[in-house]
Amino acid sequence: MSAATPQPPRQPELEFPVTCGCKVIGLDRDNLAADIASALQGFGVAAKPIRGQGSRGGKYVTYEVTVTFQDLDSMRRIHHVLGQIPGVKMVL
């Protein structure tokens, strides 16, 4: 009896350009929205981050921004740059 080689899970096919909402979760600090907008402007994206719900203790806040990605590489680069902003804990 031979064991089948497990196949890696298939990633869903995306058709580019694709527009999606990104959530940025970070410390609730002054200028976080401006830092997110500035990072996006570096990619030619003129989107305004919309403040979402804060954490119960008031330490964290979410921002949502809608971005049109031209390809998978630009999607990954933008997510990486957003994650490097001081105080950002997660980008979804």
C-alpha positions, -999 to +999 in steps of 0.1 A: +000+000+000+015+033-010+007+066+008-005+095-014+017+126-013-003+154+003-009+182-020-005+218-008-038+237-005-047+256-036-049+293-034-080+308-048-076+324-082-078+362-081-084+382-112-065+414-113-070+443-109-090+435-078-105+459-053-107+449-016-109+463+018-079+461+040-081+463+078-052+477+097-052+470+134-028+491+155-022+510+187-047+539+191-022+567+186-022+601+170-013+601+133-019+564+127-045+572+100-021+598+084+008+572+085-015+546+067-025+572+041+011+582+036+022+546+031-005+541+005+004+573-013+038+558-019+021+533-041-001+559-058-031+549-038-051+580-027-074+563-002-086+577+031-084+553+061-118+550+079-116+546+116-134+516+129-140+502+163-116+506+191-107+478+216-126+476+248-097+489+268-090+516+243-055+505+234-061+494+198-081+507+169-090+494+134-088+513+102-103+502+069-091+513+035-103+502+001-074+495-024-074+484-060-045+460-064-030+457-099-013+423-093-004+399-065+031+414-061+017+449-054-009+434-030+019+417-010+041+448-011+013+471+002+004+446+030+041+444+040+046+482+041+014+487+061+026+461+086+059+480+090+041+512+103+050+518+139+022+506+162+005+484+135-001+449+149-019+433+120-030+439+084-060+418+071 
